[in-house]
């Protein structure tokens, strides 16, 4: 009897201390276990989560359909209305274009209407000089800086400064005589050398263009035994106006005295000679001369 009472007491003592021992030796919650040995979570009603997800999907599709009734909401073409012959009905809404759209279209039309083809600009080719009636801008005192005056009986002769009619000098110039008014304008050519030339034509190259003059009033002679002189002194008329304009406006002038036997005598006029030609012609026009 006494032994049984002892066993019961021991058993009661064991139950009394077992909760604290278990609390110290084992986790009180499944969360404290390592993830590798945790038991999967079991939900009491898994079908509720599916229903919830399905409702959310349906709600999103309804919102899309409200924004665009014909948007693809998962339904096939059979769900959309069709015409009697089976063709699908396409509905379009008409909207008034905004002011900015109209401005953009106007700008686009303007750009498209422009002609963008390339235009090749070719400069005008140089042309031979022709006579142009131009006013004389230089004053007489300025012109006389390049022109000499000398008395020739009752007349006054205007020649380029430093020029002479001495047959022993090579020369090419314009001159005129004046009594009460200027007389004809003269073109004088002087050739002096030890070989005869017998020129009968004068060819000009003025800035790349050819001009020709045929002298009519010619003279020649011999001095100092073997030296030959030849000259021509001709008045300029209406047919010579283009040549005169070229001589007095050209930047580069060469003259060629063409002889009977094909021998030519070529000379390039200096800047001083070109200036003298311009000054004599302008002074001639300024004093009332005409061609």
PAVEX-62469 format. One record per residue (C-alpha): residue in one letter; x, y, z. Coordinates in Angstrom, 1 decimal. Each point is the difference from the previous one (the first is absolute). Layout:
BEGIN
<zapa r="a" east="X" north="Y" up="Z"/>
...
//
This chain:
BEGIN
<zapa r="x" east="0.0" north="0.0" up="0.0"/>
<zapa r="x" east="2.7" north="2.4" up="0.9"/>
<zapa r="x" east="1.9" north="-0.9" up="-3.2"/>
<zapa r="x" east="-3.0" north="0.9" up="-2.2"/>
<zapa r="x" east="-0.4" north="3.3" up="1.7"/>
<zapa r="x" east="3.6" north="0.8" up="-0.8"/>
<zapa r="x" east="-0.4" north="-0.8" up="-3.6"/>
<zapa r="x" east="-3.1" north="2.2" up="-0.3"/>
<zapa r="x" east="1.9" north="2.9" up="1.6"/>
<zapa r="x" east="2.9" north="-0.4" up="-2.4"/>
<zapa r="x" east="-2.3" north="0.0" up="-3.0"/>
<zapa r="x" east="-1.8" north="3.2" up="1.1"/>
<zapa r="x" east="3.4" north="1.7" up="0.5"/>
<zapa r="x" east="1.0" north="-1.0" up="-3.5"/>
<zapa r="x" east="-3.1" north="1.6" up="-1.5"/>
<zapa r="x" east="0.5" north="3.1" up="2.0"/>
<zapa r="x" east="3.4" north="0.8" up="-1.4"/>
<zapa r="x" east="-0.4" north="-1.3" up="-3.6"/>
<zapa r="x" east="-1.4" north="3.3" up="-1.5"/>
<zapa r="x" east="3.0" north="2.0" up="1.1"/>
<zapa r="x" east="2.4" north="-2.6" up="-1.2"/>
<zapa r="x" east="-1.7" north="-0.2" up="-3.4"/>
<zapa r="x" east="0.0" north="3.8" up="-0.2"/>
<zapa r="x" east="3.8" north="0.0" up="0.5"/>
<zapa r="x" east="0.8" north="-2.9" up="-2.3"/>
<zapa r="x" east="-2.4" north="0.4" up="-3.0"/>
<zapa r="x" east="-1.3" north="3.0" up="-2.1"/>
<zapa r="x" east="-3.3" north="1.4" up="1.1"/>
<zapa r="x" east="-1.0" north="1.0" up="-3.6"/>
<zapa r="x" east="0.5" north="-1.7" up="-3.4"/>
<zapa r="x" east="1.5" north="3.3" up="-1.3"/>
<zapa r="x" east="3.1" north="-0.8" up="2.1"/>
<zapa r="x" east="0.7" north="-3.1" up="-2.0"/>
<zapa r="x" east="2.5" north="0.2" up="-2.9"/>
<zapa r="x" east="-1.8" north="0.6" up="-3.3"/>
<zapa r="x" east="1.2" north="-3.3" up="-1.4"/>
<zapa r="x" east="-2.1" north="-1.9" up="2.6"/>
<zapa r="x" east="-3.0" north="2.2" up="0.4"/>
<zapa r="x" east="-3.3" north="-1.5" up="-1.0"/>
<zapa r="x" east="-1.8" north="1.6" up="-2.9"/>
<zapa r="x" east="-2.7" north="2.5" up="0.8"/>
<zapa r="x" east="-3.4" north="-1.4" up="-0.4"/>
<zapa r="x" east="-2.8" north="2.4" up="-0.6"/>
<zapa r="x" east="-3.5" north="-1.0" up="1.1"/>
<zapa r="x" east="-1.7" north="1.4" up="-3.2"/>
<zapa r="x" east="2.4" north="0.2" up="-3.0"/>
<zapa r="x" east="-2.9" north="0.5" up="-2.4"/>
<zapa r="x" east="-0.6" north="3.4" up="1.4"/>
<zapa r="x" east="3.4" north="1.3" up="-1.2"/>
<zapa r="x" east="-0.8" north="-1.2" up="-3.5"/>
<zapa r="x" east="-3.4" north="1.7" up="0.1"/>
<zapa r="x" east="1.6" north="3.2" up="1.2"/>
<zapa r="x" east="2.7" north="0.0" up="-2.8"/>
<zapa r="x" east="-2.8" north="-0.8" up="-2.6"/>
<zapa r="x" east="-2.1" north="3.0" up="1.2"/>
<zapa r="x" east="3.0" north="2.3" up="-0.2"/>
<zapa r="x" east="0.7" north="-1.1" up="-3.5"/>
<zapa r="x" east="-3.6" north="0.5" up="-1.0"/>
<zapa r="x" east="0.0" north="3.4" up="1.5"/>
<zapa r="x" east="3.1" north="1.0" up="-2.0"/>
<zapa r="x" east="-1.5" north="-1.3" up="-3.2"/>
<zapa r="x" east="-3.2" north="2.0" up="0.7"/>
<zapa r="x" east="2.0" north="3.2" up="0.5"/>
<zapa r="x" east="1.8" north="-0.5" up="-3.3"/>
<zapa r="x" east="-3.3" north="-0.7" up="-1.8"/>
<zapa r="x" east="-1.5" north="3.2" up="1.4"/>
<zapa r="x" east="3.0" north="2.0" up="-1.4"/>
<zapa r="x" east="-0.1" north="-1.8" up="-3.4"/>
<zapa r="x" east="-3.1" north="-2.1" up="-0.7"/>
<zapa r="x" east="1.8" north="-1.8" up="-2.9"/>
<zapa r="x" east="3.2" north="-0.6" up="1.8"/>
<zapa r="x" east="1.2" north="-3.6" up="0.2"/>
<zapa r="x" east="-1.3" north="-1.1" up="3.3"/>
<zapa r="x" east="0.7" north="-3.7" up="-0.4"/>
<zapa r="x" east="-3.1" north="-0.6" up="-2.1"/>
<zapa r="x" east="0.2" north="-1.2" up="-3.6"/>
<zapa r="x" east="-1.3" north="1.6" up="-3.1"/>
<zapa r="x" east="-3.2" north="-1.9" up="0.3"/>
<zapa r="x" east="-1.0" north="2.1" up="3.0"/>
<zapa r="x" east="0.2" north="3.3" up="-2.1"/>
<zapa r="x" east="-3.0" north="1.1" up="-2.0"/>
<zapa r="x" east="0.0" north="-0.7" up="-3.7"/>
<zapa r="x" east="-1.9" north="1.1" up="-3.0"/>
<zapa r="x" east="-2.6" north="-2.1" up="-1.8"/>
<zapa r="x" east="2.7" north="-1.4" up="-2.4"/>
<zapa r="x" east="2.3" north="-1.0" up="2.8"/>
<zapa r="x" east="2.3" north="3.0" up="-0.1"/>
<zapa r="x" east="1.1" north="1.5" up="3.2"/>
<zapa r="x" east="-1.4" north="3.4" up="1.1"/>
<zapa r="x" east="2.7" north="2.6" up="0.4"/>
<zapa r="x" east="-1.0" north="3.0" up="1.9"/>
<zapa r="x" east="1.9" north="3.2" up="-0.1"/>
<zapa r="x" east="-0.5" north="3.1" up="2.0"/>
<zapa r="x" east="0.4" north="3.4" up="-1.7"/>
<zapa r="x" east="2.0" north="2.5" up="2.0"/>
<zapa r="x" east="0.5" north="3.7" up="-0.9"/>
<zapa r="x" east="3.8" north="0.6" up="-0.6"/>
<zapa r="x" east="1.7" north="2.2" up="2.4"/>
<zapa r="x" east="1.3" north="3.4" up="-0.9"/>
<zapa r="x" east="3.6" north="-1.2" up="0.3"/>
<zapa r="x" east="-0.8" north="-2.9" up="-2.4"/>
<zapa r="x" east="-1.3" north="2.5" up="-2.6"/>
<zapa r="x" east="3.1" north="2.1" up="0.4"/>
<zapa r="x" east="2.2" north="-3.0" up="-0.4"/>
<zapa r="x" east="-1.8" north="-1.1" up="-3.2"/>
<zapa r="x" east="0.2" north="3.5" up="-1.4"/>
<zapa r="x" east="3.7" north="0.1" up="0.6"/>
<zapa r="x" east="0.4" north="-3.5" up="-1.5"/>
<zapa r="x" east="-1.9" north="1.1" up="-3.1"/>
<zapa r="x" east="2.1" north="3.1" up="-0.3"/>
<zapa r="x" east="3.2" north="-2.0" up="0.1"/>
<zapa r="x" east="-1.2" north="-2.6" up="-2.5"/>
<zapa r="x" east="-1.2" north="2.7" up="-2.4"/>
<zapa r="x" east="3.5" north="1.6" up="-0.2"/>
<zapa r="x" east="2.2" north="-0.6" up="-3.0"/>
<zapa r="x" east="3.2" north="-1.6" up="1.3"/>
<zapa r="x" east="1.5" north="-0.7" up="-3.4"/>
<zapa r="x" east="3.6" north="1.2" up="-0.4"/>
<zapa r="x" east="0.5" north="3.0" up="-2.2"/>
<zapa r="x" east="3.3" north="0.2" up="-1.6"/>
<zapa r="x" east="1.2" north="3.5" up="-0.3"/>
<zapa r="x" east="2.4" north="0.4" up="-2.8"/>
<zapa r="x" east="1.8" north="3.4" up="-0.2"/>
<zapa r="x" east="-0.3" north="1.9" up="-3.2"/>
<zapa r="x" east="2.9" north="-0.7" up="-2.4"/>
<zapa r="x" east="2.3" north="2.9" up="-0.8"/>
<zapa r="x" east="-1.0" north="1.8" up="-3.1"/>
<zapa r="x" east="1.9" north="2.3" up="-2.4"/>
<zapa r="x" east="-0.1" north="3.7" up="0.7"/>
<zapa r="x" east="-2.6" north="2.1" up="-1.8"/>
<zapa r="x" east="-0.4" north="3.7" up="0.0"/>
<zapa r="x" east="-2.0" north="1.4" up="2.9"/>
<zapa r="x" east="-0.8" north="3.7" up="0.3"/>
<zapa r="x" east="1.3" north="0.9" up="3.4"/>
<zapa r="x" east="0.3" north="3.3" up="1.7"/>
<zapa r="x" east="3.6" north="1.3" up="0.7"/>
<zapa r="x" east="0.5" north="0.1" up="3.7"/>
<zapa r="x" east="3.6" north="1.2" up="0.1"/>
<zapa r="x" east="0.6" north="3.8" up="0.0"/>
<zapa r="x" east="2.1" north="1.7" up="-2.7"/>
<zapa r="x" east="2.9" north="0.9" up="2.4"/>
<zapa r="x" east="0.2" north="-3.7" up="1.0"/>
<zapa r="x" east="0.1" north="-1.1" up="-3.7"/>
<zapa r="x" east="2.6" north="2.6" up="-0.9"/>
<zapa r="x" east="2.4" north="-1.7" up="2.4"/>
<zapa r="x" east="0.3" north="-2.7" up="-2.6"/>
<zapa r="x" east="-0.3" north="2.2" up="-3.1"/>
<zapa r="x" east="2.3" north="2.6" up="-1.6"/>
<zapa r="x" east="-1.2" north="3.0" up="-2.0"/>
<zapa r="x" east="2.0" north="1.6" up="-2.8"/>
<zapa r="x" east="-0.7" north="2.7" up="-2.6"/>
<zapa r="x" east="-0.4" north="-1.2" up="-3.6"/>
<zapa r="x" east="-0.5" north="3.2" up="-1.9"/>
<zapa r="x" east="-3.4" north="1.3" up="0.8"/>
<zapa r="x" east="-0.9" north="-3.3" up="1.7"/>
<zapa r="x" east="0.9" north="-1.6" up="3.4"/>
<zapa r="x" east="1.1" north="-3.7" up="-0.1"/>
<zapa r="x" east="-0.8" north="-2.3" up="2.9"/>
<zapa r="x" east="2.3" north="-3.0" up="0.2"/>
<zapa r="x" east="1.0" north="-2.4" up="2.8"/>
<zapa r="x" east="2.7" north="1.4" up="2.3"/>
<zapa r="x" east="3.4" north="-0.9" up="-1.4"/>
<zapa r="x" east="-1.2" north="-1.2" up="-3.4"/>
<zapa r="x" east="1.6" north="1.3" up="-3.1"/>
<zapa r="x" east="-0.5" north="-0.2" up="-3.8"/>
<zapa r="x" east="3.6" north="-0.6" up="-0.6"/>
<zapa r="x" east="0.2" north="-2.8" up="-2.5"/>
<zapa r="x" east="3.0" north="-1.5" up="1.8"/>
<zapa r="x" east="-2.1" north="-0.9" up="3.0"/>
<zapa r="x" east="-2.3" north="-3.0" up="0.4"/>
<zapa r="x" east="-3.4" north="1.2" up="1.2"/>
<zapa r="x" east="-3.7" north="-0.8" up="0.2"/>
<zapa r="x" east="-2.4" north="2.7" up="1.2"/>
<zapa r="x" east="-3.1" north="2.2" up="-0.5"/>
<zapa r="x" east="0.0" north="3.7" up="-0.6"/>
<zapa r="x" east="-2.2" north="2.8" up="-1.4"/>
<zapa r="x" east="0.3" north="3.7" up="-1.1"/>
<zapa r="x" east="-2.3" north="2.7" up="1.1"/>
<zapa r="x" east="-0.7" north="3.4" up="-1.6"/>
<zapa r="x" east="-3.4" north="1.3" up="1.1"/>
<zapa r="x" east="-1.1" north="-3.5" up="0.8"/>
<zapa r="x" east="1.7" north="-3.4" up="0.0"/>
<zapa r="x" east="0.8" north="-1.5" up="-3.4"/>
<zapa r="x" east="0.0" north="-3.8" up="-0.8"/>
<zapa r="x" east="1.6" north="-2.4" up="2.4"/>
<zapa r="x" east="3.2" north="-1.6" up="-1.4"/>
<zapa r="x" east="1.6" north="-3.4" up="0.6"/>
<zapa r="x" east="3.7" north="0.2" up="-0.7"/>
<zapa r="x" east="2.4" north="-3.0" up="-0.3"/>
<zapa r="x" east="3.8" north="0.4" up="-0.4"/>
<zapa r="x" east="2.4" north="-2.8" up="-0.9"/>
<zapa r="x" east="3.8" north="0.4" up="-0.1"/>
<zapa r="x" east="2.4" north="-2.9" up="-0.6"/>
<zapa r="x" east="2.8" north="-1.2" up="-2.2"/>
<zapa r="x" east="-2.3" north="-2.4" up="-1.9"/>
<zapa r="x" east="-3.0" north="1.1" up="-2.1"/>
<zapa r="x" east="-3.4" north="-1.2" up="1.2"/>
<zapa r="x" east="-2.4" north="1.5" up="-2.5"/>
<zapa r="x" east="-2.9" north="-0.6" up="2.3"/>
<zapa r="x" east="-3.5" north="0.3" up="-1.4"/>
<zapa r="x" east="-2.1" north="-1.2" up="2.9"/>
<zapa r="x" east="0.0" north="0.4" up="3.8"/>
<zapa r="x" east="-1.3" north="-2.8" up="2.1"/>
<zapa r="x" east="-1.0" north="0.6" up="3.6"/>
<zapa r="x" east="-0.4" north="-2.4" up="2.9"/>
<zapa r="x" east="-1.9" north="1.9" up="2.7"/>
<zapa r="x" east="-0.8" north="-2.1" up="3.1"/>
<zapa r="x" east="-0.1" north="-3.1" up="-2.1"/>
<zapa r="x" east="-2.2" north="1.4" up="-2.8"/>
<zapa r="x" east="1.2" north="0.7" up="-3.6"/>
<zapa r="x" east="-0.4" north="3.3" up="-1.8"/>
<zapa r="x" east="1.3" north="1.0" up="-3.4"/>
<zapa r="x" east="0.8" north="3.4" up="-1.5"/>
<zapa r="x" east="1.1" north="0.7" up="-3.5"/>
<zapa r="x" east="2.2" north="3.2" up="-0.3"/>
<zapa r="x" east="-0.7" north="2.1" up="-3.1"/>
<zapa r="x" east="2.4" north="2.9" up="0.3"/>
<zapa r="x" east="3.5" north="-1.6" up="0.0"/>
<zapa r="x" east="3.5" north="1.4" up="-0.5"/>
<zapa r="x" east="3.5" north="-1.5" up="0.1"/>
<zapa r="x" east="3.6" north="0.9" up="-0.6"/>
<zapa r="x" east="3.6" north="-0.7" up="0.8"/>
<zapa r="x" east="2.5" north="1.9" up="2.1"/>
<zapa r="x" east="3.6" north="-0.4" up="1.1"/>
<zapa r="x" east="0.7" north="-2.5" up="-2.8"/>
<zapa r="x" east="-1.7" north="-3.2" up="1.1"/>
<zapa r="x" east="-2.7" north="1.1" up="2.5"/>
<zapa r="x" east="-3.6" north="-0.2" up="-1.2"/>
<zapa r="x" east="-2.9" north="2.0" up="1.3"/>
<zapa r="x" east="-3.7" north="-0.6" up="-0.6"/>
<zapa r="x" east="-3.1" north="1.8" up="1.4"/>
<zapa r="x" east="-3.7" north="0.2" up="-0.4"/>
<zapa r="x" east="-2.2" north="2.9" up="1.0"/>
<zapa r="x" east="-3.8" north="-0.6" up="-0.3"/>
<zapa r="x" east="-3.1" north="1.8" up="1.2"/>
<zapa r="x" east="-2.4" north="-2.1" up="2.0"/>
<zapa r="x" east="-3.6" north="-0.3" up="-1.2"/>
<zapa r="x" east="-3.2" north="-1.7" up="0.9"/>
<zapa r="x" east="1.2" north="-3.5" up="-0.9"/>
<zapa r="x" east="2.9" north="0.4" up="2.5"/>
<zapa r="x" east="-2.0" north="0.8" up="3.1"/>
<zapa r="x" east="0.1" north="-3.5" up="1.4"/>
<zapa r="x" east="3.8" north="-0.2" up="-0.4"/>
<zapa r="x" east="0.3" north="3.4" up="1.7"/>
<zapa r="x" east="-2.1" north="-1.1" up="2.9"/>
<zapa r="x" east="2.0" north="-3.2" up="0.4"/>
<zapa r="x" east="3.3" north="1.9" up="-0.2"/>
<zapa r="x" east="-1.0" north="2.4" up="2.7"/>
<zapa r="x" east="-1.7" north="-2.6" up="2.3"/>
<zapa r="x" east="2.1" north="-3.1" up="-0.4"/>
<zapa r="x" east="2.5" north="-1.1" up="2.7"/>
<zapa r="x" east="2.4" north="-1.9" up="-2.3"/>
<zapa r="x" east="0.6" north="1.1" up="-3.6"/>
<zapa r="x" east="2.5" north="-1.4" up="-2.6"/>
<zapa r="x" east="0.3" north="1.3" up="-3.6"/>
<zapa r="x" east="1.4" north="-1.9" up="-2.9"/>
<zapa r="x" east="1.1" north="1.8" up="-3.2"/>
<zapa r="x" east="-0.6" north="-2.5" up="-2.7"/>
<zapa r="x" east="2.4" north="0.3" up="-3.0"/>
<zapa r="x" east="-0.4" north="-1.0" up="-3.7"/>
<zapa r="x" east="2.4" north="-3.0" up="0.3"/>
<zapa r="x" east="-1.6" north="-1.3" up="3.2"/>
<zapa r="x" east="2.5" north="1.5" up="2.4"/>
<zapa r="x" east="-1.7" north="1.6" up="3.0"/>
<zapa r="x" east="1.2" north="2.5" up="2.5"/>
<zapa r="x" east="-1.7" north="-0.5" up="3.4"/>
<zapa r="x" east="0.0" north="2.5" up="2.9"/>
<zapa r="x" east="-1.8" north="-0.1" up="3.3"/>
<zapa r="x" east="-1.2" north="3.4" up="1.1"/>
<zapa r="x" east="1.1" north="1.2" up="3.5"/>
<zapa r="x" east="-2.2" north="1.3" up="2.7"/>
<zapa r="x" east="1.2" north="3.6" up="-0.8"/>
<zapa r="x" east="-1.0" north="-0.5" up="-3.7"/>
<zapa r="x" east="-3.4" north="-1.3" up="1.0"/>
<zapa r="x" east="-0.5" north="3.0" up="2.3"/>
<zapa r="x" east="1.0" north="2.4" up="-2.7"/>
<zapa r="x" east="-2.6" north="-1.6" up="-2.4"/>
<zapa r="x" east="-2.7" north="0.5" up="2.5"/>
<zapa r="x" east="0.9" north="3.5" up="0.9"/>
<zapa r="x" east="0.2" north="1.2" up="-3.6"/>
<zapa r="x" east="-3.4" north="-1.5" up="-0.9"/>
<zapa r="x" east="-1.7" north="1.4" up="3.1"/>
<zapa r="x" east="1.5" north="3.5" up="-0.5"/>
<zapa r="x" east="-1.1" north="-0.2" up="-3.7"/>
<zapa r="x" east="-3.6" north="-0.8" up="1.1"/>
<zapa r="x" east="0.1" north="2.5" up="2.9"/>
<zapa r="x" east="1.0" north="2.9" up="-2.4"/>
<zapa r="x" east="-2.9" north="-0.9" up="-2.3"/>
<zapa r="x" east="1.5" north="-2.5" up="-2.5"/>
<zapa r="x" east="-2.1" north="-2.7" up="-1.5"/>
<zapa r="x" east="0.6" north="-3.1" up="-2.1"/>
//
